[in-house]
């Protein structure tokens, strides 16, 4: 199955309520009889409401009931990129050849096909072909088909031709059930009544709810005492919504980077009739992958086994490895075209070396922007105003990508958030690929890439980061193209398990001009606030001896110095 990580996205873990009951019923019906009912099934709704959960649950249910079925889970952006790649390679026929082998096709975020007429035209042909042959389509979007702008009317008609269902915001009962499930799964010890108090807050989606639970747990661990129900609102602070959010114009969290277990089982029965079925299956797979240029030593060794291996599992892992190699190759070739078709990108047993080649290419062509070496964790003064943020940063240093992801540090100028973010980057530089830059530099680099026609290279560079730090995200406000690119980068990094750290003067919900799909993702990790710190004025210097002491960080005025990596960038932060 081509698609995202499991992530626990199964029907059994989906909380059903009045706002999503029809969508769940339709999804279950499709999973039980793919291609026979509701084809296509179109699920739409706001960010964090469960679209990706339902679509992935369909894939897992179908795969469990029919192990031989061929499932592909992708995104509108990934489909468009795939079409552009085959056009660039002069092999447009490969697009249809790839998807025609699929029995169940799930396309997430179809709204990103807006304006891409050539891709839309090819998709219309594909959808017609799949449906005419009884194969199932499932699509998700942040809005219903008729509200997606600049889409071919014929494609809109096809998208609307099955069943269109929406998922809405969770009500109190759903929020309570979700909170309890999360607490149980994570083994979080919270006092009686705390979860009910959390559920009373009008969170507009599940990510916001989980982000609030993260903050409660972090606070409880720091203080060492249980949070009581009356304390919930005070502890959550900015994370506690004050009023229901009525507009949901977003997409579910998914960058289309799920592991691929799509299998090509075109068994040539005439030539292999004499073989045992499992050997014939492996032989067919070997022929397919050899034709694609991949080394097949692993499959060849499997044929020497005296008893059948887990053929489905073997072929799924092999297919997943080839898809990963293709992604690495595309990123490397975007940076250096001479690396296209490099031997390492055709050997499933050399993935680690292929990743090293990509990392080397990135580092030599244009290194990732590094955190300022001036900022270290040891130099950061822990006070009551920042101790929760420090606790979260220390946890991330120890458990990168697994706890508090994303980590959103907010606070006024001078609170130390930039120092803390850079210190985190410096603490992990020896064991991770770290990218650390300001949002304004991110915008400038995007504009330069657009001017130079280097967007693929620009994207590939940042997607190699294992820790991505974006300072002053306030600068993204009102920049629609930059926010769209960062949305895809965020999803790609998150799905790969990379750690994301963001800083801002305000919490996500108070940032003007920020797309809901980004706001929702920012609030889905841990949002922690640093308070202003009191400063002692620098004592006057007397003579050379006194002047020898460096009061650079003690000055009461806002201090400014040049950013070392991205010319002319000024950091306006204390320490």
N, C-alpha and C positions, 0 to 999 in steps of 0.2 A: 504494500500500500504506500503510494507516494504521499507525503504530507508531513504534519507536525508531530512533535512528541506527544506521547499518550496524554500526559498531564492529568490523568484521572478523569478524562472526559468520557464518561459512560452514562447511560440512562439512569442507572441506579444511584448516581451521585447528583442528579439534577433535581432541584427542588421545584415542584409543580405548584402553580397557583393560578389565580384568575387571569393574570396578565400574560401567561404563556401556555395555558392549557391546550388551546387549539394547535399551536405550533408543535408542542410535544406529541400530541396525538398523531399529527400528520407525519412527524419525523419517525415515530414508531411504525406507522403503517408502511412507509417507504422502506424502512430497514427490514421489515418482515417480507415484503414482496417488491424488491427493486425492479423498476421498469414496468410494473403493472398498475400502480396507482400514483396519482399526483406527480406526473412527469411533464415538465420539471417541477420540483418543489423549490419555491423561492421564499427564503426567510429574511425578513428585514427588521431592523430595530437599532436602538442606540448602543453606544459603547458599553461593554461590560455587562450586557443583559443576557448573554447565553447563546448567541448565534453560533459561534465557533464550537461551543460545547455540544450543541445539538447536532451540528454537521459532523463533528468528529465522532459522536456517539453512533450516528448512522453507519459510518465507516467501520467502526469496531464491531457493531452488531452484525452487519452483513459479512464481515470477514470471519467472525466466529462461527456463524451458521453455515457459510459456504467458503471453506478455506481456499478453493481454487479460483474464486472470483478475483478479477483484476480491478483494483481500486486506485484512483488517482485523486489526491487532495492537493489543490494548488490555489493560487490567488490571481485576481485580475491583473495585478502588476506582473507576476511571474509569467503569465500567459503572454502578455504583451512583449516582455523581454525575450521570451523564447521565440516568438514570431520574428522579432527584429534580428535575433541571432541567425536563424535559418535563412532569412533574406540576405543578411550580410555575407553568409557563407555560400550563397548561390544555390542553396538546396531547399527551396520552399516546400517541396513535397514531404520533407521529413516531419514537418509540423503535423500534417494529417496522418502520416504513417504512425507517429507516436501515439496520438490520442485515439486513433481508430482501434487500438488494441485494448481499450479500457471498457469495462463493463459498468462501472459506477464512477462518474466524474463529478467531483465537488469543487466548485470554484468560489472561493471566499473573496469578499471585497470587489464585487463586479463593478461598483461605481467608478473604479479607477480606469475603466475602459473609456471614460468620457473623452470625446474628441479624437479617439484613435480609430478612424474609419476603416483603415485597411485591416487592422486586427479584428474589428467588429465583423467585417465582411467574411473573413476566414472563419471566425467563430460561428457565424450563422450557418455556414456550410457544414461545420463540424457538428453543431447541435442537431441540425436536420438529419445528418447521417446517423448519429447515435440514437435519436428517438425513433427513426424509421426502422431501426434494427432492434428495438425493444430494450435499449440500454438506458440506465437511469441518470438523470441530471439533478443535482442539488446546488443551489446558488444562494449566496448570502450578500447582503448589502446594508448600508446604513439608511437606506430609504427605499420606498417601493419603486417598481420599475418606471412608472409614469413620471416620477420626479427626478430621474437620472438625466442630466442635461446632455445634449449633443450625442445622442445615440441613435443609430439607424432604426427607423420605425419598424422595419421587418424583424430586427433583433429584439426590440421592445415587445413586439407581439409574441415572439417565441418565448421570451422570459415570462410573460404573463399568461401563457397558454395553459399552464397546469394549475397549481394552487399557490396563491400568494398569502402568506401568514406573517403576522408580526409578533414580536416579543416586547413586552412593555416593562416599565419600572416595577420592582418588587414592592408589594404592600407590607404592612407591619408583620403579618404572620409569616410571609416568605422570608423577610429579613431576619426574623427570629430563628426560623428553622435553619437558614444558611449559616447564621452566626454559631448556632449550636453545633452544626456539622463541622465547621472549621475548627472550633475549639476542641471537639472530640478527636478529630484527625490529627491535630497537632499536639495533643496532650497538654493543653493550656489550662492551668488551674486558676479559674476566675471565681470570685465569690458569687453566691446566689443573688440573682437579680441584676447582675452586671450586664449579661447578654440581653436581657429584656430591655434594659435601659438603653443599650446601644441600638437595639432594633427600633426603638421609638423615634430615633433620629431619622429624618426623611432623606436617607441616602438614595440617590437616583440610580445607582447601579451597584453591582456586587464588588467591583474593584474598590470603590470608595469604602464600602463596608469592611472589606478585608484590611484595607489600609488603616482604618480606625482601630481594628483589633490589634494590628501590628504595633500601633503606638501605645495602646494600653499595656500590652505584654512588655514592651521595651521599658516603659515607665515603671512597671511593677518589678522588673528585674533590677532596675537601677536602685529603686527605693528599698527593695527588700521586704516590702509589706504589701498585702493584697489591696487592690483598688476596690472601694465600696461603691454601690450604685449611686449614691449622691455625688460621688467624686467624678463620675464619668465625663460629664460635660466640661468640667474644669480641666481635667487631664487632656481631653482631646483638643480643646481650644479651637484652633483654626480648622482642625480636621472634622469638627462637628458642623454639619450643614444647618443653616438657619431657616431655610425654606425649601420646599420641593423644587427641584429643577425640572422644568416643563419641556425643554427642547432636547431631543436626543438625535443629534446629527453626527454620528460616529460609526466606526467599524470595530469589530471584535479584534482582540489581540492575536495577531497572527501574521507573520512576515513571509508565509509560504515556504519555510525551511524545514518541514517535517521529514523524518527519515523515510526513504523510499523502499517499500517492499513490493513494488510493481514487478511482476514476473512475466517474462516472455516465454510461453510454453508452446510455441509453434512446432509441434513434434512432427517430424517427417516420417510418417508411419510406413510408407512404402520401403524406405531404405533401412528402417530400424525395427521392422516387425519382429525380427528374431530376438531382440533384446528384452530383458525384463523391463516392465513398465517404468520403474524408477530410474534404471540406466538410460532408457530411451528419453526420459524427461531431461536428465542431465546432459545427454548428448545434444538434444535440441537447444538447450540453453547455451552450451558451449559453442555451437554453430552461430547462434545469434550474437553472442558477445565477441566472438572472434571476428565476425563481420564488422562489428563496431570498432575494432582495433584494440580491444582489451586483451591482456594476457589472461589465460584460462587455466593456469597451473593448478589452482585450488580445486577447480571442478574436475580436472583430470585426475587428481589424486583421490578424489571422492569415488571415482569409478573403480579404484583398486580395492576398495573396502569389501570384505566378504559378506557383510550384511548391509541392508539399506540404511543410510543415515536419515536424518530429518531433512528430506529433500526440500520441502517447502521452506523451512527455516534457512537452509543453506542458500537457496536461490534468492530468498528475500534479502539476506545479508549481503550477498554478492551484488544484487541490484542497488541496494542502499549505498554500498561502497562506490559503485560506478557513478552514481548520481553525485556523491560527495566529491569525487575526483573531477567530474565535469564542472562543478561549482568552483573548485580550486583553480582549475584550468582557465575558466572564464575570467576570474579575478586576476590571475597572473598575466594572462594575455592582454588584459586591459591596461596593465602597467608596462608590459613588454611583449609586443606582438610576436617576437621570436620564440616565446615559450609555448605558443600554441602547438598542440600535438607532441609536447615533450614526453619522453618515454615514462617519466614518473607519473604522469597523469593518465597512464593506461595500465597501471599495475596496482591491483587492489591490495597487494601485500606491501606496498610502499607508500601508504597514505601518510605515515609520519614524515617520511622524507619529502613528500609532495608539499605537506604543510610547511616544512622547514624552508623549502625552495620559495614558496609564496612569501613567507615572513622575511626571508633574505632579500627578495625582490622589492618588497615594500620598503625595507630599511635602507637599501642602497639607492633606489630611485628617489624616494622622498620619505624620510623618516616620519613617523607619527609625531605630532607636537607633544613635547614632554612637559611635565610639571616643573615649576620653578624650583631649583635645588635649594633655594633659600628657606623654603618652608618644610619643616620636619615635624613629626609628631612630638619629638622630645622637647622642641622649643615652644610648643603650644601650652599656654597656661590654662589649666582646668579650673573653672569657677562654677559657682552655682548656676550662673547664667547659661553655661554651655555644656554641663556635665552629661545631659541626655544625648546630645549630639556626639560628644566624644565617645560615649559608650557605644553608640551605633557605629561610628567609624572604626573603633577597635574591633567590633564584631565582624564588620565587613573585611577588615584586614585578615582576620583569622578564617573567615568563611566566605570568601569572594564568590558572588553570584548565587549563593544559596540562601542568604538571609538579607532581608531589607533591600530588595532589588525591584525597582530603583530606590536609591536613597536620595531624598530631596532635602537639602539644607537651606533653610530660609532665615533671614534676619536682616536688620538694618545695616547700612554701611558701618564698618568698624566692629561688627560682632565677631569676626574671625572665620566666617564661613569659607572664604577663599583660601585662607591659610590651611584650614582643616581639610578641604578638598584636595589641595596640592600635596599636603602631608600624606594623605591616603595614597595618592599616586606614587609618591616617592617611596613609601613603605612597600609597595608591590612591584616596583619597576624591575627588581632583580628576578622576579618569577612570573611576570606577565607582560604582555604587550600593552602598554599604557598610552592612551591618547588623552591629552588634557589641553583644552583651549576654551576661549571665551565664545559666547554666542555671536558676538559681533564679528569675530574673526571667522567663525563658521560661515556666516552670511557672506563675508567678503570672498572667501575661498570658493563658495558655491557660484558666485557671480563670475569669478575668474574662470572657473571650469566651464560655465555656460558660454562665455566669450570665446574660449579656446577650443570648444568642442571636445572637452576632456571629461565629460560627466561619468563615463564608465570607470575611468581611472580614479576619479575623485571618490566615487562610491566604494570601489574595491579597496582603496587605501584605508578608509575608516572601518570597513567591515571586518578587518583583521584584528581590531582591538579586542583585548580580553577585559580591559577596564577602560571605560569611556567616561570622561569627566567634561561636562559642559558648564562653564561658569557664566553667571549672569544671564539666565535664560529669558529674562525680561526683554532682551534685545530681539527675541523672535517675534514679538508682538506685531501683528499686522502684516507679516511677511509670509504670504500664503504659500508660495513655491518652496521657500526654505522649510516651513513647517511640514509640508507634504514630504519633502525629502527626509527630514528628520524622523517623521513618523515611520517611514520604511526602514531607516537605519535603526531606529529604536527596536522595532519588531525583530529585525534580523539579529541584532546583538542579544536581545532578550532570549530568543528561541535557541541561540547557540550557548546560552548559559553565561554570557559575558556580564560583568557588573556595570551598572550605569549609575553615575552620581551626577546630580544637578544642583545648582545653587541659584538663589534668587533673593531679592529683597522682600518678596511677599510669597505666601503660600499659593499653590496652583489655582485655587478657586478665586483668588483675588487678582490674578494676572489678566489684564485687559488684552483683547486681541489674540487670545490663545485658543486654538481649535479645541473643541470638546474632546476629540479623539486623543489629543495629547494630554489635556488636563486629566482625563480619566486614567491614562496610563501613569502619569506622574503620581496620582493619588493612590495607585494600586500597590505601592511599596510602603515605605515609611517616610512620612513628612515630619521633620523635626525642626523646631524653631530655636534659634540662638537669640538671646536677649542682648541689648546693648551692654557694653562693659564700661565700668567707670575707670578713668585713667588718671594717673598722677602726673602733673606737669613735670617736664624735664628740669632738673635743677640747673641753674646757670653755670656755664663752664668758666673756670678760672685758670688760665695758663695752659700750657701744653699738657701737663699731667692730667688735669681735669678733662681737657678736650680729648684725651686718648680714649675715654669711655664712649662707647657708641650708643647714643640715645635715639638712634634712627626710628625705633619702634615706639618710643615713649612720647613722641611729640603729640600734643593735643589736637593739632590740625590734621586733616585728612592727608595721608601720605601717598605720593604717586611715584612710580618708577616704571621704566620700560619693561615690557614683556620680552623675555629673552628669545622667544621662538618666532613670533609673528609680528614683525616689524611695526613699531609705532603703537602697539597695544598698550594702553595704560590701565593698570589695575588700581582701582580706587578702594583699597581695603587696608585696615590695620592688620599687621602680622599675617 
